[in-house]
Amino acid sequence: MKEIDWKRKLTSRKFWLAIVELVTGLMLAFKVDAGTVEVIGGVIMSAAAVVAYTIGEGLADAANGTNNFGENKAV
């Protein structure tokens, strides 16, 4: 069986939009107030942006050989 590439999934906008659609669809099915649904969808997308940025920067730093402070790693 194929292994899931979580780094790629967590940085995918399509993945996060699918999560938002699932959550908002469930909330609407349970008759949650539309304003609450909108706020929670926005919170999920904001959190997704932070996660994607953090993972993306970590991968870029690893590829460039720098640490968290932009300094070159000792070889």
Biopython code that builds the backbone (N, CA, C, O; Angstrom):
import numpy as np
from Bio.PDB.StructureBuilder import StructureBuilder

atoms = [
    (1, "MET", "N", (0.845, -1.183, 0.000)),
    (1, "MET", "CA", (0.000, 0.000, 0.000)),
    (1, "MET", "C", (0.890, 1.245, 0.000)),
    (1, "MET", "O", (1.968, 1.249, 0.594)),
    (2, "LYS", "N", (0.432, 2.284, -0.663)),
    (2, "LYS", "CA", (1.171, 3.530, -0.815)),
    (2, "LYS", "C", (1.131, 4.353, 0.469)),
    (2, "LYS", "O", (0.080, 4.478, 1.097)),
    (3, "GLU", "N", (2.277, 4.915, 0.859)),
    (3, "GLU", "CA", (2.343, 5.755, 2.059)),
    (3, "GLU", "C", (1.864, 7.165, 1.740)),
    (3, "GLU", "O", (2.141, 7.691, 0.662)),
    (4, "ILE", "N", (1.139, 7.782, 2.684)),
    (4, "ILE", "CA", (0.611, 9.130, 2.498)),
    (4, "ILE", "C", (1.712, 10.150, 2.768)),
    (4, "ILE", "O", (2.396, 10.075, 3.789)),
    (5, "ASP", "N", (1.882, 11.090, 1.864)),
    (5, "ASP", "CA", (2.860, 12.170, 2.022)),
    (5, "ASP", "C", (2.193, 13.318, 2.774)),
    (5, "ASP", "O", (1.612, 14.215, 2.163)),
    (6, "TRP", "N", (2.279, 13.285, 4.115)),
    (6, "TRP", "CA", (1.572, 14.256, 4.947)),
    (6, "TRP", "C", (2.088, 15.669, 4.763)),
    (6, "TRP", "O", (1.309, 16.617, 4.861)),
    (7, "LYS", "N", (3.374, 15.844, 4.501)),
    (7, "LYS", "CA", (3.907, 17.194, 4.283)),
    (7, "LYS", "C", (3.227, 17.834, 3.084)),
    (7, "LYS", "O", (2.849, 19.005, 3.120)),
    (8, "ARG", "N", (3.078, 17.062, 2.033)),
    (8, "ARG", "CA", (2.435, 17.576, 0.821)),
    (8, "ARG", "C", (0.944, 17.832, 1.056)),
    (8, "ARG", "O", (0.401, 18.838, 0.599)),
    (9, "LYS", "N", (0.291, 16.917, 1.770)),
    (9, "LYS", "CA", (-1.144, 17.085, 2.046)),
    (9, "LYS", "C", (-1.404, 18.337, 2.874)),
    (9, "LYS", "O", (-2.300, 19.118, 2.553)),
    (10, "LEU", "N", (-0.621, 18.535, 3.943)),
    (10, "LEU", "CA", (-0.860, 19.658, 4.845)),
    (10, "LEU", "C", (-0.543, 21.007, 4.220)),
    (10, "LEU", "O", (-0.973, 22.038, 4.738)),
    (11, "THR", "N", (0.192, 21.024, 3.131)),
    (11, "THR", "CA", (0.471, 22.292, 2.449)),
    (11, "THR", "C", (-0.434, 22.492, 1.225)),
    (11, "THR", "O", (-0.277, 23.464, 0.486)),
    (12, "SER", "N", (-1.371, 21.577, 1.018)),
    (12, "SER", "CA", (-2.259, 21.645, -0.141)),
    (12, "SER", "C", (-3.506, 22.472, 0.168)),
    (12, "SER", "O", (-4.213, 22.199, 1.138)),
    (13, "ARG", "N", (-3.767, 23.471, -0.651)),
    (13, "ARG", "CA", (-4.994, 24.269, -0.493)),
    (13, "ARG", "C", (-6.238, 23.430, -0.758)),
    (13, "ARG", "O", (-7.272, 23.628, -0.120)),
    (14, "LYS", "N", (-6.140, 22.500, -1.692)),
    (14, "LYS", "CA", (-7.283, 21.634, -2.003)),
    (14, "LYS", "C", (-7.667, 20.787, -0.785)),
    (14, "LYS", "O", (-8.850, 20.604, -0.499)),
    (15, "PHE", "N", (-6.660, 20.272, -0.070)),
    (15, "PHE", "CA", (-6.913, 19.478, 1.128)),
    (15, "PHE", "C", (-7.661, 20.304, 2.167)),
    (15, "PHE", "O", (-8.651, 19.840, 2.733)),
    (16, "TRP", "N", (-7.192, 21.530, 2.422)),
    (16, "TRP", "CA", (-7.814, 22.365, 3.441)),
    (16, "TRP", "C", (-9.216, 22.808, 3.025)),
    (16, "TRP", "O", (-10.104, 22.918, 3.870)),
    (17, "LEU", "N", (-9.419, 23.062, 1.743)),
    (17, "LEU", "CA", (-10.771, 23.400, 1.278)),
    (17, "LEU", "C", (-11.715, 22.219, 1.448)),
    (17, "LEU", "O", (-12.887, 22.403, 1.776)),
    (18, "ALA", "N", (-11.214, 21.008, 1.226)),
    (18, "ALA", "CA", (-12.046, 19.819, 1.432)),
    (18, "ALA", "C", (-12.417, 19.676, 2.909)),
    (18, "ALA", "O", (-13.543, 19.300, 3.233)),
    (19, "ILE", "N", (-11.478, 19.973, 3.797)),
    (19, "ILE", "CA", (-11.761, 19.919, 5.238)),
    (19, "ILE", "C", (-12.833, 20.944, 5.602)),
    (19, "ILE", "O", (-13.780, 20.632, 6.325)),
    (20, "VAL", "N", (-12.676, 22.181, 5.090)),
    (20, "VAL", "CA", (-13.666, 23.228, 5.371)),
    (20, "VAL", "C", (-15.036, 22.821, 4.846)),
    (20, "VAL", "O", (-16.042, 22.994, 5.534)),
    (21, "GLU", "N", (-15.080, 22.290, 3.652)),
    (21, "GLU", "CA", (-16.361, 21.865, 3.078)),
    (21, "GLU", "C", (-17.003, 20.764, 3.914)),
    (21, "GLU", "O", (-18.215, 20.777, 4.126)),
    (22, "LEU", "N", (-16.209, 19.818, 4.386)),
    (22, "LEU", "CA", (-16.746, 18.744, 5.224)),
    (22, "LEU", "C", (-17.308, 19.306, 6.528)),
    (22, "LEU", "O", (-18.431, 18.983, 6.915)),
    (23, "VAL", "N", (-16.531, 20.141, 7.200)),
    (23, "VAL", "CA", (-16.966, 20.693, 8.491)),
    (23, "VAL", "C", (-18.201, 21.580, 8.325)),
    (23, "VAL", "O", (-19.165, 21.455, 9.081)),
    (24, "THR", "N", (-18.171, 22.464, 7.347)),
    (24, "THR", "CA", (-19.322, 23.356, 7.169)),
    (24, "THR", "C", (-20.562, 22.574, 6.739)),
    (24, "THR", "O", (-21.672, 22.891, 7.167)),
    (25, "GLY", "N", (-20.385, 21.566, 5.907)),
    (25, "GLY", "CA", (-21.523, 20.737, 5.507)),
    (25, "GLY", "C", (-22.148, 20.027, 6.695)),
    (25, "GLY", "O", (-23.371, 19.962, 6.814)),
    (26, "LEU", "N", (-21.303, 19.493, 7.577)),
    (26, "LEU", "CA", (-21.829, 18.834, 8.777)),
    (26, "LEU", "C", (-22.533, 19.821, 9.694)),
    (26, "LEU", "O", (-23.585, 19.510, 10.253)),
    (27, "MET", "N", (-21.962, 21.003, 9.850)),
    (27, "MET", "CA", (-22.586, 22.004, 10.723)),
    (27, "MET", "C", (-23.934, 22.458, 10.158)),
    (27, "MET", "O", (-24.891, 22.643, 10.909)),
    (28, "LEU", "N", (-24.010, 22.633, 8.862)),
    (28, "LEU", "CA", (-25.282, 23.020, 8.254)),
    (28, "LEU", "C", (-26.308, 21.906, 8.382)),
    (28, "LEU", "O", (-27.494, 22.171, 8.580)),
    (29, "ALA", "N", (-25.852, 20.637, 8.267)),
    (29, "ALA", "CA", (-26.762, 19.504, 8.415)),
    (29, "ALA", "C", (-27.347, 19.449, 9.826)),
    (29, "ALA", "O", (-28.485, 19.019, 10.017)),
    (30, "PHE", "N", (-26.565, 19.885, 10.807)),
    (30, "PHE", "CA", (-27.041, 19.897, 12.196)),
    (30, "PHE", "C", (-27.647, 21.234, 12.585)),
    (30, "PHE", "O", (-27.831, 21.528, 13.767)),
    (31, "LYS", "N", (-27.954, 22.040, 11.578)),
    (31, "LYS", "CA", (-28.663, 23.312, 11.740)),
    (31, "LYS", "C", (-27.952, 24.314, 12.655)),
    (31, "LYS", "O", (-28.582, 24.989, 13.470)),
    (32, "VAL", "N", (-26.620, 24.395, 12.501)),
    (32, "VAL", "CA", (-25.849, 25.404, 13.224)),
    (32, "VAL", "C", (-26.064, 26.742, 12.513)),
    (32, "VAL", "O", (-26.202, 26.781, 11.291)),
    (33, "ASP", "N", (-26.092, 27.825, 13.268)),
    (33, "ASP", "CA", (-26.297, 29.165, 12.731)),
    (33, "ASP", "C", (-25.291, 29.462, 11.607)),
    (33, "ASP", "O", (-24.105, 29.156, 11.737)),
    (34, "ALA", "N", (-25.762, 30.053, 10.516)),
    (34, "ALA", "CA", (-24.915, 30.317, 9.346)),
    (34, "ALA", "C", (-23.726, 31.212, 9.690)),
    (34, "ALA", "O", (-22.641, 31.033, 9.137)),
    (35, "GLY", "N", (-23.917, 32.170, 10.596)),
    (35, "GLY", "CA", (-22.800, 33.032, 11.004)),
    (35, "GLY", "C", (-21.710, 32.246, 11.700)),
    (35, "GLY", "O", (-20.525, 32.497, 11.482)),
    (36, "THR", "N", (-22.096, 31.306, 12.528)),
    (36, "THR", "CA", (-21.131, 30.451, 13.221)),
    (36, "THR", "C", (-20.381, 29.577, 12.228)),
    (36, "THR", "O", (-19.170, 29.392, 12.350)),
    (37, "VAL", "N", (-21.089, 29.044, 11.257)),
    (37, "VAL", "CA", (-20.469, 28.212, 10.221)),
    (37, "VAL", "C", (-19.412, 29.021, 9.474)),
    (37, "VAL", "O", (-18.311, 28.531, 9.220)),
    (38, "GLU", "N", (-19.748, 30.252, 9.128)),
    (38, "GLU", "CA", (-18.819, 31.119, 8.402)),
    (38, "GLU", "C", (-17.569, 31.410, 9.217)),
    (38, "GLU", "O", (-16.458, 31.374, 8.687)),
    (39, "VAL", "N", (-17.741, 31.697, 10.497)),
    (39, "VAL", "CA", (-16.601, 31.999, 11.370)),
    (39, "VAL", "C", (-15.694, 30.778, 11.514)),
    (39, "VAL", "O", (-14.472, 30.898, 11.417)),
    (40, "ILE", "N", (-16.281, 29.615, 11.743)),
    (40, "ILE", "CA", (-15.474, 28.407, 11.913)),
    (40, "ILE", "C", (-14.735, 28.061, 10.626)),
    (40, "ILE", "O", (-13.576, 27.650, 10.677)),
    (41, "GLY", "N", (-15.378, 28.217, 9.480)),
    (41, "GLY", "CA", (-14.696, 28.001, 8.198)),
    (41, "GLY", "C", (-13.510, 28.935, 8.032)),
    (41, "GLY", "O", (-12.455, 28.525, 7.547)),
    (42, "GLY", "N", (-13.680, 30.191, 8.434)),
    (42, "GLY", "CA", (-12.581, 31.156, 8.365)),
    (42, "GLY", "C", (-11.440, 30.802, 9.297)),
    (42, "GLY", "O", (-10.272, 30.959, 8.942)),
    (43, "VAL", "N", (-11.774, 30.325, 10.488)),
    (43, "VAL", "CA", (-10.742, 29.924, 11.448)),
    (43, "VAL", "C", (-9.932, 28.746, 10.907)),
    (43, "VAL", "O", (-8.707, 28.723, 11.024)),
    (44, "ILE", "N", (-10.620, 27.770, 10.316)),
    (44, "ILE", "CA", (-9.919, 26.609, 9.754)),
    (44, "ILE", "C", (-8.974, 27.051, 8.636)),
    (44, "ILE", "O", (-7.836, 26.586, 8.569)),
    (45, "MET", "N", (-9.437, 27.947, 7.758)),
    (45, "MET", "CA", (-8.584, 28.400, 6.656)),
    (45, "MET", "C", (-7.396, 29.217, 7.166)),
    (45, "MET", "O", (-6.303, 29.129, 6.608)),
    (46, "SER", "N", (-7.598, 30.004, 8.214)),
    (46, "SER", "CA", (-6.493, 30.767, 8.794)),
    (46, "SER", "C", (-5.456, 29.830, 9.395)),
    (46, "SER", "O", (-4.255, 30.017, 9.204)),
    (47, "ALA", "N", (-5.929, 28.816, 10.125)),
    (47, "ALA", "CA", (-5.012, 27.836, 10.704)),
    (47, "ALA", "C", (-4.271, 27.072, 9.607)),
    (47, "ALA", "O", (-3.085, 26.775, 9.742)),
    (48, "ALA", "N", (-4.975, 26.759, 8.526)),
    (48, "ALA", "CA", (-4.353, 26.050, 7.411)),
    (48, "ALA", "C", (-3.240, 26.875, 6.783)),
    (48, "ALA", "O", (-2.203, 26.334, 6.397)),
    (49, "ALA", "N", (-3.450, 28.173, 6.681)),
    (49, "ALA", "CA", (-2.412, 29.043, 6.110)),
    (49, "ALA", "C", (-1.161, 29.021, 6.979)),
    (49, "ALA", "O", (-0.046, 28.983, 6.460)),
    (50, "VAL", "N", (-1.338, 29.043, 8.283)),
    (50, "VAL", "CA", (-0.187, 29.008, 9.200)),
    (50, "VAL", "C", (0.540, 27.669, 9.090)),
    (50, "VAL", "O", (1.769, 27.638, 9.021)),
    (51, "VAL", "N", (-0.203, 26.569, 9.074)),
    (51, "VAL", "CA", (0.403, 25.242, 8.967)),
    (51, "VAL", "C", (1.160, 25.106, 7.654)),
    (51, "VAL", "O", (2.302, 24.647, 7.641)),
    (52, "ALA", "N", (0.530, 25.501, 6.543)),
    (52, "ALA", "CA", (1.163, 25.387, 5.235)),
    (52, "ALA", "C", (2.421, 26.246, 5.155)),
    (52, "ALA", "O", (3.436, 25.805, 4.615)),
    (53, "TYR", "N", (2.367, 27.458, 5.683)),
    (53, "TYR", "CA", (3.534, 28.346, 5.661)),
    (53, "TYR", "C", (4.673, 27.750, 6.485)),
    (53, "TYR", "O", (5.823, 27.737, 6.046)),
    (54, "THR", "N", (4.351, 27.262, 7.671)),
    (54, "THR", "CA", (5.370, 26.716, 8.552)),
    (54, "THR", "C", (6.054, 25.497, 7.934)),
    (54, "THR", "O", (7.280, 25.393, 7.946)),
    (55, "ILE", "N", (5.266, 24.590, 7.403)),
    (55, "ILE", "CA", (5.847, 23.401, 6.769)),
    (55, "ILE", "C", (6.643, 23.785, 5.533)),
    (55, "ILE", "O", (7.747, 23.284, 5.318)),
    (56, "GLY", "N", (6.088, 24.667, 4.727)),
    (56, "GLY", "CA", (6.787, 25.106, 3.518)),
    (56, "GLY", "C", (8.119, 25.765, 3.815)),
    (56, "GLY", "O", (9.111, 25.484, 3.143)),
    (57, "GLU", "N", (8.157, 26.632, 4.808)),
    (57, "GLU", "CA", (9.411, 27.290, 5.185)),
    (57, "GLU", "C", (10.402, 26.289, 5.760)),
    (57, "GLU", "O", (11.603, 26.389, 5.508)),
    (58, "GLY", "N", (9.912, 25.332, 6.526)),
    (58, "GLY", "CA", (10.800, 24.298, 7.061)),
    (58, "GLY", "C", (11.425, 23.472, 5.961)),
    (58, "GLY", "O", (12.615, 23.160, 6.012)),
    (59, "LEU", "N", (10.628, 23.113, 4.963)),
    (59, "LEU", "CA", (11.158, 22.353, 3.839)),
    (59, "LEU", "C", (12.157, 23.176, 3.030)),
    (59, "LEU", "O", (13.180, 22.656, 2.586)),
    (60, "ALA", "N", (11.858, 24.461, 2.841)),
    (60, "ALA", "CA", (12.777, 25.335, 2.105)),
    (60, "ALA", "C", (14.090, 25.500, 2.864)),
    (60, "ALA", "O", (15.163, 25.459, 2.263)),
    (61, "ASP", "N", (14.009, 25.685, 4.180)),
    (61, "ASP", "CA", (15.224, 25.804, 4.992)),
    (61, "ASP", "C", (16.049, 24.528, 4.941)),
    (61, "ASP", "O", (17.275, 24.576, 4.834)),
    (62, "ALA", "N", (15.374, 23.386, 5.017)),
    (62, "ALA", "CA", (16.080, 22.110, 4.961)),
    (62, "ALA", "C", (16.785, 21.940, 3.615)),
    (62, "ALA", "O", (17.913, 21.452, 3.560)),
    (63, "ALA", "N", (16.122, 22.341, 2.539)),
    (63, "ALA", "CA", (16.718, 22.215, 1.208)),
    (63, "ALA", "C", (17.893, 23.162, 1.015)),
    (63, "ALA", "O", (18.844, 22.841, 0.302)),
    (64, "ASN", "N", (17.827, 24.336, 1.654)),
    (64, "ASN", "CA", (18.893, 25.328, 1.515)),
    (64, "ASN", "C", (20.003, 25.151, 2.536)),
    (64, "ASN", "O", (21.026, 25.830, 2.460)),
    (65, "GLY", "N", (19.816, 24.251, 3.487)),
    (65, "GLY", "CA", (20.842, 24.013, 4.486)),
    (65, "GLY", "C", (20.943, 25.091, 5.539)),
    (65, "GLY", "O", (22.030, 25.358, 6.050)),
    (66, "THR", "N", (19.804, 25.727, 5.877)),
    (66, "THR", "CA", (19.813, 26.757, 6.910)),
    (66, "THR", "C", (18.986, 26.280, 8.110)),
    (66, "THR", "O", (18.141, 25.393, 7.988)),
    (67, "ASN", "N", (19.252, 26.892, 9.272)),
    (67, "ASN", "CA", (18.472, 26.541, 10.457)),
    (67, "ASN", "C", (17.267, 27.465, 10.583)),
    (67, "ASN", "O", (16.959, 28.206, 9.649)),
    (68, "ASN", "N", (16.585, 27.435, 11.717)),
    (68, "ASN", "CA", (15.371, 28.234, 11.907)),
    (68, "ASN", "C", (15.622, 29.734, 11.892)),
    (68, "ASN", "O", (14.684, 30.515, 11.732)),
    (69, "PHE", "N", (16.872, 30.146, 12.057)),
    (69, "PHE", "CA", (17.194, 31.581, 12.128)),
    (69, "PHE", "C", (17.829, 32.080, 10.836)),
    (69, "PHE", "O", (18.336, 33.200, 10.783)),
    (70, "GLY", "N", (17.803, 31.245, 9.784)),
    (70, "GLY", "CA", (18.367, 31.648, 8.494)),
    (70, "GLY", "C", (19.874, 31.522, 8.418)),
    (70, "GLY", "O", (20.487, 31.949, 7.439)),
    (71, "GLU", "N", (20.491, 30.926, 9.467)),
    (71, "GLU", "CA", (21.946, 30.766, 9.489)),
    (71, "GLU", "C", (22.293, 29.418, 8.879)),
    (71, "GLU", "O", (21.532, 28.459, 9.002)),
    (72, "ASN", "N", (23.459, 29.348, 8.212)),
    (72, "ASN", "CA", (23.901, 28.100, 7.625)),
    (72, "ASN", "C", (24.189, 27.083, 8.705)),
    (72, "ASN", "O", (24.725, 27.417, 9.762)),
    (73, "LYS", "N", (23.833, 25.837, 8.435)),
    (73, "LYS", "CA", (24.119, 24.749, 9.368)),
    (73, "LYS", "C", (25.589, 24.392, 9.264)),
    (73, "LYS", "O", (26.190, 24.462, 8.191)),
    (74, "ALA", "N", (26.151, 24.013, 10.386)),
    (74, "ALA", "CA", (27.536, 23.551, 10.370)),
    (74, "ALA", "C", (27.596, 22.198, 9.682)),
    (74, "ALA", "O", (26.731, 21.349, 9.897)),
    (75, "VAL", "N", (28.604, 21.997, 8.862)),
    (75, "VAL", "CA", (28.732, 20.740, 8.115)),
    (75, "VAL", "C", (29.547, 19.755, 8.902)),
    (75, "VAL", "O", (29.770, 18.634, 8.445)),
]
sb = StructureBuilder()
sb.init_structure("model")
sb.init_model(0)
sb.init_chain("A")
sb.init_seg("    ")
for serial, (resi, resn, name, xyz) in enumerate(atoms, 1):
    if name == "N":
        sb.init_residue(resn, " ", resi, " ")
    sb.init_atom(name, np.array(xyz, "f"), 0.0, 1.0, " ", f" {name:<3s}", serial, name[0])
structure = sb.get_structure()
